[in-house]
Amino acid sequence: MLEDYSQREEEGVPRKEKKRVLIVVKADPEKSHRFAEALRVAAGLSMHPFLSVILVLKDDVLKKLNSGDFSVWMDSEIIESAWAELKENECPILSQIPPKENIDCLIQFDG
């Protein structure tokens, strides 16, 4: 459960650091609905003001997403919408798992 972040700095209570959430997606977007669900979850969490979301995707999948070549994937409409939200929210999207020492939560979507 997340701590209460509603108190303001003006009230003399320092704001706590954002919780860092690492989402690792190993699901294959050509064979599984889980890939679209993973992107949808990541996009939703990336909108939270007290969470810092880092998304990790397979390198070949990341290249296809960046090129916009994903219309043949399962749930491509969900993927397109979530991808746009992730970009708009400036969510870091990587092809390798970063060092885990600064991660508060790990969510993994397997195939």
Contact map, one row per residue, 1 for C-alpha under 8 A:
111000000000000000000000000000000000000000000000000000000000000000000000000000000000000000000000000000000000000
111100000000000000000000000000000000000000000000000000000000000000000000000000000000000000000000000000000000000
111110000000000000000000000000000000000000000000000000000000000000000000000000000000000000000000000000000000000
011111100000000000000000000000000000000000000000000000000000000000000000000000000000000000000000000000000000000
001111110000001100000000000000000000000000000000010000000000000000000000000000000000000000000000000000000000000
000111110000000000000000000000000000000000000000000000000000000000000000000000000000000000000000000000000000000
000111111010101000000000000000000000000000000000000000000000000000000000000000000000000000000000000000000000000
000011111111111000000000000000000000000000000000000000000000000000000000000000000000000000000000000000000000000
000000111111111000000000000000000000000000000000000000000000000000000000000000000000000000000000000000000000000
000000011111100000000000000000000000000000000000000000000000000000000000000000000000000000000000000000000000000
000000111111100000000000000000000000000000000000000000000000000000000000000000000000000000000000000000000000000
000000011111110000000000000000000000000000000000000000000000000000000000000000000000000000000000000000000000000
000000111111111000000000000000000000000000000000000000000000000000000000000000000000000000000000000000000000000
000000011001111100000000000000000000000000000000000000000000000000000000000000000000000000000000000000000000000
000010111000111110000000000000000000000000000000000000000000000000000000000000000000000000000000000000000000000
000010000000011111000000000000000000000000000000000000000000000000000000000000000000000000000000000000000000000
000000000000001111100000000000000000000000000000010000000000000000000000000000000000000000000000000000000000000
000000000000000111110000000000000000000000000000111100000000000000000000000000000000000000000000000000000000000
000000000000000011111000000000000000000000000000011100000000000000000000000000000000000000000000000000111000000
000000000000000001111100000000000000000000000000001111000000000000000000000000000000000000000000000001111000000
000000000000000000111110000000000000000000000000001111000000000000000000000000000000000000000000000000111110000
000000000000000000011111000000000000000000000000000011110000000000000000000000000000000000000000000000111110000
000000000000000000001111100000000000010001000000000011110000000000000000000000000000000000000000000000000111100
000000000000000000000111110000000000000000000000000000111000000000000000000000000000000000000000100000000111100
000000000000000000000011111000000010010000000000000000111100000000000000000000000000000000000000000000000001110
000000000000000000000001111100000010000000000000000000001100000000000000000000000000000000000000000000000001111
000000000000000000000000111110110110000000000000000000000000000000000000000000000000000000000000000000000000111
000000000000000000000000011111110110000000000000000000000000000000000000000000000000000000000000000000000000001
000000000000000000000000001111111111000000000000000000000000000000000000110000000000000000000000000000000000000
000000000000000000000000000111110000000000000000000000000000000000000001110000000000000000000000000000000000000
000000000000000000000000001111111000000000000000000000000000000000000000110000000000000000000000000000000000001
000000000000000000000000001111111110000000000000000000000000000000000000010000000000000000000000000000000000001
000000000000000000000000000010111111100000000000000000000000000000000000011000000000000000000000000000000000000
000000000000000000000000001110011111110000000000000000000000000000000000000000000000000000000000000000000000111
000000000000000000000000111110011111111000000000000000000000000000000000000000000000000000000000000000000000101
000000000000000000000000000010001111111100000000000000000000000000000000011101100000000000000000000000000000000
000000000000000000000000000000001111111110000000000000000000000000000000000000000000000000000000000000000000000
000000000000000000000010100000000111111111000000000000000000000000000000000000000000000000000000000000000000100
000000000000000000000000000000000011111111100000000000000000000000000000000000100110000000000000000000000000000
000000000000000000000000000000000001111111110000000000000000000000000000000001100100000000000000000000000000000
000000000000000000000000000000000000111111111000000000000000000000000000000000000000000000000000000000000000000
000000000000000000000010000000000000011111111100000010100000000000000000000000000100010000000000000000000000000
000000000000000000000000000000000000001111111110000000000000000000000000000000000110110010000000000000000000000
000000000000000000000000000000000000000111111111000000000000000000000000000000000000000000000000000000000000000
000000000000000000000000000000000000000011111111001010000000000000000000000000000000000000000000000000000000000
000000000000000000000000000000000000000001111111101110000000000000000000000000000000010010100000000000000000000
000000000000000000000000000000000000000000111111101000000000000000000000000000000000000010000000000000000000000
000000000000000000000000000000000000000000011111111000000000000000000000000000000000000000000000000000000000000
000000000000000001000000000000000000000000000111111000000000000000000000000000000000000000000000000000000000000
000010000000000011100000000000000000000000000001111100000000000000000000000000000000000000000000000000000000000
000000000000000001111000000000000000000000001111111110000000000000000000000000000000000000000000000000000000000
000000000000000001111000000000000000000000000100011111000000000000000000000000000000000000100000000000000000000
000000000000000000011110000000000000000001001100001111100000000000000000000000000000000000110000000000000000000
000000000000000000011110000000000000000000000000000111110000000000000000000000000000000000111100000000000000000
000000000000000000000111100000000000000001000000000011111000000000000000000000000000000000111100000000000000000
000000000000000000000111100000000000000000000000000001111100000000000000000000000000000000001111100000000000000
000000000000000000000001110000000000000000000000000000111110110000000000000000000000000000001111000000000000000
000000000000000000000000110000000000000000000000000000011111110000000000000000000000000000000011000000000000000
000000000000000000000000000000000000000000000000000000001111111000000000000000000000000000000010000000000000000
000000000000000000000000000000000000000000000000000000000111111100000000000000000000000000000000000000000000000
000000000000000000000000000000000000000000000000000000001111111110000000000000000000000000000000000000000000000
000000000000000000000000000000000000000000000000000000001111111111000000000000000000000000000010000000000000000
000000000000000000000000000000000000000000000000000000000011111111100000000000000000000000000000000000000000000
000000000000000000000000000000000000000000000000000000000001111111111100000000000000000000000000000000000000000
000000000000000000000000000000000000000000000000000000000000111111111100000000000010000000000000000000000000000
000000000000000000000000000000000000000000000000000000000000011111111000000000000000000000000000000000000000000
000000000000000000000000000000000000000000000000000000000000001111111000000000000000000000000000000000000000000
000000000000000000000000000000000000000000000000000000000000000111111110000000000000000000000000000000000000000
000000000000000000000000000000000000000000000000000000000000000111111110000000000000000000000000000000000000000
000000000000000000000000000000000000000000000000000000000000000110011111100100000000000000000000000000000000000
000000000000000000000000000000000000000000000000000000000000000000011111100110000000000000000000000000000000000
000000000000000000000000000001000000000000000000000000000000000000000111110100000000000000000000000000000000000
000000000000000000000000000011100000000000000000000000000000000000000111111100000000000000000000000000000000000
000000000000000000000000000011111001000000000000000000000000000000000001111100000000000000000000000000000000000
000000000000000000000000000000001001000000000000000000000000000000000000111111100000000000000000000000000000000
000000000000000000000000000000000001000000000000000000000000000000000111111111110000000000000000000000000000000
000000000000000000000000000000000000000000000000000000000000000000000010001111111000000000000000000000000000000
000000000000000000000000000000000001000100000000000000000000000000000000001111111100000000000000000000000000000
000000000000000000000000000000000001001100000000000000000000000000000000001111111110000000000000000000000000000
000000000000000000000000000000000000000000000000000000000000000000000000000111111111000000000000000000000000000
000000000000000000000000000000000000000000000000000000000000000000000000000011111111100000000000000000000000000
000000000000000000000000000000000000001101100000000000000000000000000000000001111111110000000000000000000000000
000000000000000000000000000000000000001000100000000000000000000010000000000000111111111000000000000000000000000
000000000000000000000000000000000000000000000000000000000000000000000000000000011111111100000000000000000000000
000000000000000000000000000000000000000000100000000000000000000000000000000000001111111110000000000000000000000
000000000000000000000000000000000000000001100100000000000000000000000000000000000111111111100000000000000000000
000000000000000000000000000000000000000000000000000000000000000000000000000000000011111111100000000000000000000
000000000000000000000000000000000000000000000000000000000000000000000000000000000001111111100000000000000000000
000000000000000000000000000000000000000000100110000000000000000000000000000000000000111111100000000000000000000
000000000000000000000000000000000000000000000000000000000000000000000000000000000000011111110000000000000000000
000000000000000000000000000000000000000000000100000111100000000000000000000000000000011111111000000000000000000
000000000000000000000000000000000000000000000000000011100000000000000000000000000000000001111100000000000000000
000000000000000000000000000000000000000000000000000001111000000000000000000000000000000000111110000000000000000
000000000000000000000000000000000000000000000000000001111000000000000000000000000000000000011111100000000000000
000000000000000000000000000000000000000000000000000000011110010000000000000000000000000000001111100000000000000
000000000000000000000000000000000000000000000000000000011100000000000000000000000000000000000111110000000000000
000000000000000000000001000000000000000000000000000000010000000000000000000000000000000000000111111100000000000
000000000000000000000000000000000000000000000000000000000000000000000000000000000000000000000001111100000000000
000000000000000000000000000000000000000000000000000000000000000000000000000000000000000000000000111111000000000
000000000000000000000000000000000000000000000000000000000000000000000000000000000000000000000000111111100000000
000000000000000000000000000000000000000000000000000000000000000000000000000000000000000000000000001111100000000
000000000000000000010000000000000000000000000000000000000000000000000000000000000000000000000000001111110000000
000000000000000000111100000000000000000000000000000000000000000000000000000000000000000000000000000111111100000
000000000000000000111100000000000000000000000000000000000000000000000000000000000000000000000000000001111100000
000000000000000000111100000000000000000000000000000000000000000000000000000000000000000000000000000000111110000
000000000000000000001111000000000000000000000000000000000000000000000000000000000000000000000000000000111111000
000000000000000000001111000000000000000000000000000000000000000000000000000000000000000000000000000000001111100
000000000000000000000011110000000000000000000000000000000000000000000000000000000000000000000000000000000111110
000000000000000000000011111000000110010000000000000000000000000000000000000000000000000000000000000000000011111
000000000000000000000000111000000100000000000000000000000000000000000000000000000000000000000000000000000001111
000000000000000000000000011100110110000000000000000000000000000000000000000000000000000000000000000000000000111
